Amino acid sequence: MQLNIPLFDKIKAMIVEGIVRGNDDDYREFVENKKTETNNGNVFCRMDYINTKLIEHLPVDDFAIEKVKRGRFEHIQIYEKQSGNLYVVMAETRFQAVRDSVSLESLHYIEAYAIDNGHLSKSVSWDERPGQLGYDLEMPENHQVNAKYLDLVELSRKMIGDKKINMCTIITFSLDRNQKVKEVFARVPDIDLERPFLCEEDWSKWIVVDYSSFFDQEAESAPSDSDEIPLEFNQSVKDMLNNNEQLGFKQQDEKEEDN
């Protein structure tokens, strides 16, 4: 059975819209209104505006959104009440950096969330899967691996509490050179982040480009019906018209001489 992310398209579109509006509108306005001599932005403020927009945007009847503090940084958990699925949003660059730095010494919260996908994984044998609770497992003989998994399970419990998690999905966004959202992906990570994703969906088609400022600018510069619009020709056309005009004068002169 192929794994998929069980959200209605309208909810996926709402999540994408929240990310786009939080970044492209709210964070952009924050940077533009800063009263500083330079504007380097603030990557953590970017996530603050995105998280705030998602909290405001998603229906409270369907989702429970909680703020979670890990060290001095906060992120949000988007928990779908009916299905028990959990969604976490972060920048694509940060997500890939975490995947690239996975080691026995690392203990990132994304790794802890991935623990709850253990029952979905096909990349390890059943007796090695952490599952949802993880405390009664026969882990590999490598004590370092065993210790890390237990630490991740403990971290997962601290962050998730008593919620039953069916599946955890990481939603990431990428920016273009103008710092606007260009791609959004949703991925279900394996319990080992370095392994291929259990599921991956491209949600970029729900990015709606805001043309309002473009049309406003065009409307201001467009001539009104009463304005006279001059016609401008290129030089070759001007030369041709000029030659025809001169030829017309010459023919007119010759006609007058004959009379």
C-alpha positions as CSV (number, residue, x, y, z in Angstrom):
1,M,0.0,0.0,0.0
2,Q,1.4,3.4,-1.0
3,L,1.7,5.9,1.7
4,N,0.2,9.3,1.2
5,I,-0.4,12.4,3.2
6,P,-4.1,12.3,4.2
7,L,-5.1,16.0,3.9
8,F,-7.8,17.5,1.7
9,D,-6.4,19.6,-1.1
10,K,-8.0,22.7,0.4
11,I,-6.2,22.2,3.7
12,K,-2.8,21.7,1.8
13,A,-3.6,25.0,0.0
14,M,-4.4,26.7,3.3
15,I,-1.1,25.6,4.8
16,V,0.8,26.8,1.7
17,E,-1.0,30.1,1.8
18,G,-0.1,30.6,5.4
19,I,3.6,30.0,4.7
20,V,3.5,32.4,1.7
21,R,1.6,35.2,3.4
22,G,3.7,34.9,6.5
23,N,6.9,35.2,4.5
24,D,6.1,37.2,1.4
25,D,3.8,39.7,3.1
26,D,4.2,39.9,6.9
27,Y,8.0,39.2,7.2
28,R,8.7,41.4,4.1
29,E,6.7,44.2,5.7
30,F,8.7,43.8,8.9
31,V,12.0,44.1,7.1
32,E,10.9,47.1,5.0
33,N,9.7,49.0,8.0
34,K,12.8,48.4,10.1
35,K,14.4,51.8,11.0
36,T,17.9,50.7,10.5
37,E,20.7,51.7,8.2
38,T,21.0,48.2,6.8
39,N,18.4,45.5,6.3
40,N,19.8,42.0,6.7
41,G,16.5,40.6,8.1
42,N,16.3,37.9,10.7
43,V,15.8,34.3,9.8
44,F,14.1,33.5,13.2
45,C,11.7,36.4,12.7
46,R,10.8,34.9,9.4
47,M,9.6,31.7,11.1
48,D,7.8,33.7,13.7
49,Y,5.7,35.4,11.1
50,I,5.1,32.1,9.2
51,N,4.1,30.3,12.5
52,T,1.8,33.2,13.5
53,K,0.0,33.2,10.1
54,L,-0.5,29.4,10.2
55,I,-2.0,29.7,13.7
56,E,-4.3,32.4,12.5
57,H,-5.1,30.6,9.2
58,L,-5.9,27.0,10.1
59,P,-9.4,26.0,11.4
60,V,-9.3,25.4,15.2
61,D,-12.1,22.8,14.9
62,D,-9.8,20.5,12.9
63,F,-6.3,21.4,14.2
64,A,-4.7,21.8,17.6
65,I,-1.6,24.0,17.3
66,E,0.9,24.1,20.1
67,K,4.1,26.1,20.6
68,V,7.0,24.0,21.5
69,K,10.3,25.4,22.9
70,R,13.5,23.6,22.2
71,G,16.4,25.4,23.8
72,R,15.8,29.1,23.1
73,F,14.0,28.6,19.9
74,E,10.3,27.8,19.4
75,H,8.4,26.0,16.7
76,I,4.8,24.9,16.3
77,Q,3.1,21.5,16.1
78,I,0.1,21.3,13.8
79,Y,-1.9,18.4,15.1
80,E,-4.9,17.1,13.1
81,K,-7.4,16.0,15.7
82,Q,-9.3,13.4,13.7
83,S,-6.4,11.5,12.1
84,G,-3.8,12.0,14.8
85,N,-1.3,13.2,12.2
86,L,1.3,15.8,13.2
87,Y,2.8,18.5,10.9
88,V,5.9,20.6,11.5
89,V,7.0,23.5,9.2
90,M,10.6,24.6,8.6
91,A,12.9,26.0,6.0
92,E,14.2,23.5,3.4
93,T,17.8,24.6,3.9
94,R,17.6,23.9,7.6
95,F,15.9,20.5,7.1
96,Q,18.5,19.3,4.7
97,A,21.3,20.6,7.0
98,V,19.8,18.5,9.8
99,R,19.7,15.4,7.5
100,D,23.3,16.0,6.5
101,S,24.5,16.3,10.1
102,V,22.8,13.2,11.6
103,S,25.2,11.3,13.8
104,L,25.3,9.3,17.1
105,E,25.9,12.6,18.9
106,S,23.2,14.6,17.2
107,L,19.8,15.1,19.0
108,H,17.6,17.3,16.8
109,Y,13.9,17.6,17.5
110,I,13.2,16.6,13.9
111,E,14.9,13.3,14.6
112,A,12.6,12.9,17.6
113,Y,9.5,13.5,15.6
114,A,10.7,10.9,13.0
115,I,10.7,8.3,15.8
116,D,6.9,8.3,15.6
117,N,7.1,7.1,12.0
118,G,8.8,3.9,13.1
119,H,5.7,1.7,12.6
120,L,5.5,3.0,9.0
121,S,9.2,2.2,8.2
122,K,10.2,-0.7,6.0
123,S,13.9,-0.1,6.2
124,V,14.4,-1.9,9.5
125,S,13.2,-5.2,10.9
126,W,10.1,-5.3,13.1
127,D,12.1,-6.0,16.3
128,E,14.1,-2.8,15.7
129,R,11.3,-0.4,15.2
130,P,10.8,2.2,17.9
131,G,7.1,2.3,17.3
132,Q,5.0,4.8,19.2
133,L,6.2,4.3,22.7
134,G,9.6,2.9,22.1
135,Y,10.5,1.8,25.7
136,D,9.9,-1.9,25.3
137,L,11.9,-2.4,22.2
138,E,14.8,-4.8,21.4
139,M,17.2,-2.3,20.0
140,P,20.5,-3.2,18.2
141,E,23.4,-4.4,20.3
142,N,25.3,-1.1,19.6
143,H,24.9,0.6,22.9
144,Q,25.5,4.1,21.4
145,V,22.6,3.5,18.9
146,N,20.4,2.2,21.7
147,A,21.2,5.2,23.9
148,K,20.5,7.7,21.1
149,Y,17.1,6.1,20.3
150,L,16.1,6.2,23.9
151,D,17.1,9.8,24.2
152,L,15.1,10.6,21.1
153,V,12.0,8.8,22.4
154,E,12.3,10.7,25.6
155,L,12.6,14.0,23.7
156,S,9.6,13.0,21.6
157,R,7.5,12.4,24.6
158,K,8.4,15.7,26.1
159,M,7.4,17.6,23.0
160,I,4.3,15.6,22.1
161,G,3.0,14.8,25.5
162,D,0.1,12.3,25.7
163,K,-1.1,12.9,22.1
164,K,-1.3,9.8,20.0
165,I,0.7,10.3,16.8
166,N,-0.2,8.3,13.8
167,M,2.3,9.9,11.4
168,C,4.6,13.0,11.4
169,T,5.1,15.0,8.3
170,I,7.7,17.7,7.8
171,I,6.6,20.6,5.6
172,T,9.5,22.6,4.1
173,F,9.6,25.8,2.0
174,S,12.3,27.2,-0.3
175,L,12.8,30.8,-1.3
176,D,13.8,32.4,-4.6
177,R,16.4,35.1,-5.1
178,N,13.9,37.7,-4.1
179,Q,13.2,35.9,-0.8
180,K,9.7,34.8,-1.9
181,V,8.4,31.3,-1.4
182,K,9.0,29.3,-4.6
183,E,8.6,25.7,-3.5
184,V,6.7,23.8,-0.7
185,F,7.2,20.1,0.0
186,A,5.6,17.7,2.5
187,R,7.7,14.7,3.5
188,V,7.2,11.8,5.9
189,P,10.7,11.0,7.2
190,D,12.0,7.6,8.0
191,I,13.1,7.0,11.6
192,D,16.6,7.5,10.2
193,L,16.6,10.9,8.5
194,E,19.4,9.9,6.1
195,R,17.2,7.2,4.5
196,P,14.8,7.9,1.7
197,F,11.5,9.6,2.6
198,L,8.5,7.3,3.3
199,C,6.4,9.7,1.3
200,E,7.0,13.0,-0.5
201,E,4.6,15.4,-2.1
202,D,5.2,18.6,-4.0
203,W,2.7,21.3,-2.8
204,S,4.2,24.1,-4.9
205,K,1.2,24.2,-7.2
206,W,-0.8,25.9,-4.4
207,I,1.6,28.8,-4.3
208,V,-0.6,31.7,-5.6
209,V,1.4,34.6,-7.1
210,D,0.1,38.0,-6.0
211,Y,-0.1,40.2,-9.1
212,S,-2.0,43.0,-7.4
213,S,1.0,45.3,-7.1
214,F,1.9,44.6,-10.7
215,F,-1.6,45.5,-12.0
216,D,-1.7,48.6,-9.7
217,Q,1.5,49.8,-11.3
218,E,0.3,49.1,-14.8
219,A,-3.0,50.9,-14.1
220,E,-1.1,54.0,-13.0
221,S,1.1,54.1,-16.0
222,A,-1.6,53.1,-18.6
223,P,-3.0,56.1,-20.7
224,S,-6.6,57.0,-20.4
225,D,-9.0,56.9,-23.3
226,S,-8.7,60.6,-23.8
227,D,-4.9,60.6,-24.0
228,E,-3.3,60.7,-27.4
229,I,-1.1,57.8,-28.0
230,P,1.8,58.7,-30.3
231,L,2.8,56.1,-32.9
232,E,6.6,55.5,-33.0
233,F,8.2,53.7,-35.9
234,N,11.6,52.2,-36.2
235,Q,14.2,53.9,-38.4
236,S,13.7,51.6,-41.5
237,V,10.0,52.4,-41.6
238,K,10.7,56.1,-41.2
239,D,13.1,55.9,-44.1
240,M,10.6,54.1,-46.3
241,L,7.9,56.6,-45.5
242,N,10.3,59.5,-46.2
243,N,11.3,58.1,-49.5
244,N,7.7,57.6,-50.6
245,E,6.9,61.1,-49.5
246,Q,9.9,62.5,-51.6
247,L,8.8,60.3,-54.6
248,G,5.3,61.8,-54.3
249,F,6.6,65.3,-54.4
250,K,8.8,64.5,-57.4
251,Q,5.9,63.0,-59.4
252,Q,3.7,66.0,-58.5
253,D,6.4,68.4,-59.8
254,E,6.8,66.5,-63.1
255,K,3.0,66.5,-63.6
256,E,2.9,70.3,-63.2
257,E,5.7,70.8,-65.7
258,D,3.8,68.7,-68.3
259,N,0.8,70.9,-68.0
